[in-house]
Amino acid sequence: MAALALPKAFKVDPFIIALLATVALAGVLPCAGTFARVMGVVTDAAIALLFFLHGAKLSREAILAGIGAWRIHALVLASTFVLFPAMGLILRAVSHGWLNPTVADGILFLCLLPSTVQSSIAFTSIARGNVPAAVCSASASNLLGIFITPVLTGLFLLRGMHGGISLTSAEDIALQLLLPFLLGHLSRPFTRAFLERHKMLVGRVDRSAILLVVYTAFSAAVIEGLWRKFSLGDLAWTLGLDGLLLALALAATTWVSRRTAMSREDEITIVFCGSKKSLASGVPMAGVLFPPALLGPMIVPLMLYHQMQLMVCAVIAQRYAAASRAKLQVEAAPVD
């Protein structure tokens, strides 16, 4: 009997395999000493390059095409920067005393991140939603996240760890995230043609920077005794709470879209842009915001959520698309 193939939606993203392999490498061969310092410099440079390319890729035309859909953007931003942080704070409060505080902090950090760009737009397109509005909403979320995420992290996480964002941390954020992003966007008249010819470049830099941050982060965490502090039980709780967050976000965005009488196309955009969290932005931001010893466990919830959101949203996008096709067939059928 032939082996049963897994449905496409449930196949593991190859990048997740690369992330797991990187974590395993850090567990076996963690970087330390001079090599760790060199890797730190390389990682900082990769993060700066990543945000430069994100700025250069940001299309003003695409933003203008969808900017009129202000109700969509308001709901997406409310989900990303109000609903999610509220859920993260509530989870951390009710889990006090029985959940590993590192897991709770990592989940809260996940909740403070901006939405994804590529996958939000891709799923909106597959589901036949409002793609121009998705481009605008996802881009705005990422742009605002560069400012909002560090502020929220300082208020809700870093204050409890070491008094909030220090002057040095603020300078690091400005130099590694904001300045490269702004320079990249200003360079767009000169770099646009090159990036259009090499569309895969940003994705490769994205993934390379993330893998570098993950390797250096988990190396430092392993040296500090990560696996004595983060058990299999903690991993199971992380998976369960990630799933709960995703389910609540999908339910809330769907419910609000229908209560506010959004069109089906706009509902699709709100659901996919408002339920995502960005691995591409989150891991580099964590690398700037948190000390190396804390960074590894802080990004575990994000890594797991990333794969979960891809799998679940792939199924939802296919269902939306099937419903749209069925509706078109009904409308096109001859009337007796």
N, C-alpha and C positions, 0 to 999 in steps of 0.2 A: 504494500500500500504506500502510495506517495506521501511524503511528509506534508502536513498541513502548513501552508504559509501564513504568517501573521498578517492581519490586515495592515495596509499601508499606514494608517493613522497610529498604530501601536508599535511601529518599529522605532527602535531607539536612535535618536539623533547621533550620528558618528562623532559629533563634537563632544557629546557627553562621555563617550568611550575615551576620547582623548583626554578629557578632564580627569576621569577616574584613573587613567594611566599616569597622568601627571601627579596626582595625589599619591599613587602607589610609589612612583619614583622618588618623591619627596620623603616618603616613609622609609625607603631603603637607602637612598643616597641624599640625605638633606644637605643643602649647601650651608657652609659655615665659614667663619673666619674671613680671610681675604676674598675668597670666592663669593661669599654671601654679599660682601660690600660691592664687588664688581657687578653681581647680578642685580643688586638694588639700583645701581646707576643705570644699567641697561633697561630695567623695568620702568624706571622713572621716564627715561627717554621714549620708551615705547608708548607709555600712557600719553605723554605730550603729543607724540605723532598721531596717535589715535584720535585725540580731540581736535587736532589740527585738520585731519581729514574729515571728521564729522562736520566741522564748520565749513570746510570747502564744499562738501556735498550738499549742504542745506540750500535748497532751491527756493529763491524768492517767488518764482513763477508758480510753483506748486502750492506754496503757502497762500498766495493771492487767490489761486483758483478755489480754495476751500474756505477762505477766511470769513465769508459771509455766513457760514453755518454756525453762528455764535452759540446757539442753544446746545448743539452737539459738543462743542469745545468746552462749554461751561460744565456739562455733565461729566465729560471725560476727566477734566481736571479735578472736579469735585471728588470723583471716585478715586483718582490717583493720589491726591494730596490731602483729602479730608477723610473719606471713608476708610481707606486702607490704614492710615496712621491711627485712626480711632480704633479699628479692629485690633491692630498690633498692641496698642496701649491696654486695651481691655484684656486681651489674652495674657499679656505680661502680668497684669494686676491679679487676675483670677488664678494664675498658675503659680503665684508666689508660695513657696514652701514645699511644693511637690515636683516642680519641673526645674531641671538644670538651668540656672540663670543665664548661662551662655547660650543655650538654645532659645530662650525667651528673647534675649537681646538680638540674636541673629534674625529671628522672625520679625522683630520690630524694625530692624534695619531694612529687611526685605520690603516691609510696608511703606518705608519712607522713600523708596526709589521711584524714578519716572517710568513711564510706559516704554515698551519696545517700539521700534520704528518698522524694521523690515517685516517681522512676522505679523504685526497688527495690520499692515497694509496688505500683505499677502493673503491673510485669512479673510479680510474684508472683500478683497477681489474675488476669491473663490466662492464666497457666500453671496456675491452679487450685491454688495452694499455700496455705500457712498464713498468711493475711493478718494476723490479729491479732498473730502472732509477728513478722511482717515489720515491722509498725508499731512494735512495741516495740524490735526489734533496730536498725532504721534510726534511730529517735529516740535510742536509747541511744548509738549510734555517733556521731551528730552532737553530742550533749550532751557526751560524754566527749572528743570531738575538740577541743572548745574548750580543754580543759586539756592533753590528751596531745599534740596536734600541735605546739603551741609548744614544749613540753618536748623532744620528739624532734628538732624542727628546731634548737633550740639545741644539743643534744648532737652531732648528726651533720652539720649544715650551717653554722650561724652561728658555731660555735666555730672552724672553719677560716677563716671570712671575717673576722670581727672579734671573736674571743674569746668567743662565746656571746651569750646574751640579756643585754643591759645592763639596768640599773635603769630607764632611760627606756623601753626596749622593753617591759619587764614592765608598766610603768604604762600604756603605750599599749594593750597587750593587755587589761588589766583594764578600762580606761575605754571602749574601743571595742568589745570583744567580750563580756566577762563581765558587766559591770555592765548594759548594755542588755538582755542575754539574761535576767538574773535579774529586772530590773525588768519586762520584758515578761511573764515567767511570773507574777510576783506581780500584774500588772494583769489577768490572765485573767478574773477574775470581772466586771470592768468592760468589757473589750474583746472578750469572747467573742462576744457577740451581733453586734457591729459586724463582726467578721471573718467570721462565718458569713454575713452579708448581702453581704459583699464578698469572696468567696472568691478572686477573681482578684488582689486587692490584693497579697498576699504574693509571688505569682509576678511581678507587674510590678515590685515593688520589688527582688526578687531580680535580675531581668534588667537593670534600670536601674543598680543598684549595680555589677554586674559590668561593664557597658559603660563606666561612668565610670572604674572601676579600670583596665580595659584601655586606655582612651584615655590616661589620665594616665601609666600605666606605659610604654606604647609610645612616647609622646611623649618622655619622659625618655630612654628607651633609644635612640631614633632620634637625638636630639641628641648622645648619647654614642657614636654610631657602631655601632648594633646590627647593621646588615646587613654591616658589615665583619667582625663577630665571629661571625655566625650565617649559614652558607651554605646553599645548596640541599642539599648533601650532608649537613649537620647535620640538616636537616628530614627527609630520607629516613631517616637513622639513628633519629631520634625516632619516626617512624611505625613502623619495624620493631621497635624496642624496646618501644613501647607495645603493639603487637600481641602480642609475646612475653609481656609481663606479663599481659595479659588472658587469653591462652590458658593460661598456667600457673595463674592464679588460678581459672579455670573448671574446669580439670582437677583441681586440688587439692581444691576445695570439693566437687566431685562425688564424687571418690574417697573422701574422708574421710566424707562423708555415708553412703555405702554401706557402708564398713567399720565404721561405728558403728551400723549397722542402723536408720538413720533412716527414717521413713515417706516415701513419695513427696512428700507435701505439705510435710513439713519439709525434705526435700532441696531442693526448689524454693526455699524461703525462704533457705536457707543459700547456695545457688549465686548467687541474685540479690543478696542483701544483702552477701555476702562478696566479691564481685568488683567492686563499684562504687567510684568515687571521686567526691567531690562538687565540682562546679564552683562551685555556689552558695556553699559555705563556703570552698572553697580559694582562690578569687581574692581575696575580701575579707581572708582571713587573710594571704595573701601581701602584700597592700597594707600590712598592719600590720607584718609581720615583716621585710621586705626593703627596702633603700634603693631609691628610684625607678630608678636607673640599672641595677639588676640585675633588677628586677621583670618587665620585658617578656619576656626570654628564659626566666625561671624558670617562667612559666605557659604557655608554648607546649606542652610535653608534656601538660599537663592539658587544654588546649583540644582537642587532637587525640584524647586518650583519651576525652573526654566523648562526642564523636560516634561513635567506634569502639564504645564500650560500648553505646550506644543501638542501633546497627545490628545488632551481633552478638546482643545479648540479646533483641531483637525476634524474630529467627529462632528462637532457642532457646525462647522463651516459646511461640511458635506450635507448635513441635514437641511440647513438653510438653502443651499443650492438646489437640492432635490425638491424642496417645497416651492421654490421659485419656478423651476421647470414645470412642475405639475400645474401651477397657476397659469403659466403661459399656455400650456396645452388646453386647459379648460377655456381660456379666453379665446383661443384660436379655433375651437371646435365650432362647426356650423350649427346654427340654431334652427330647430325644426319649425 
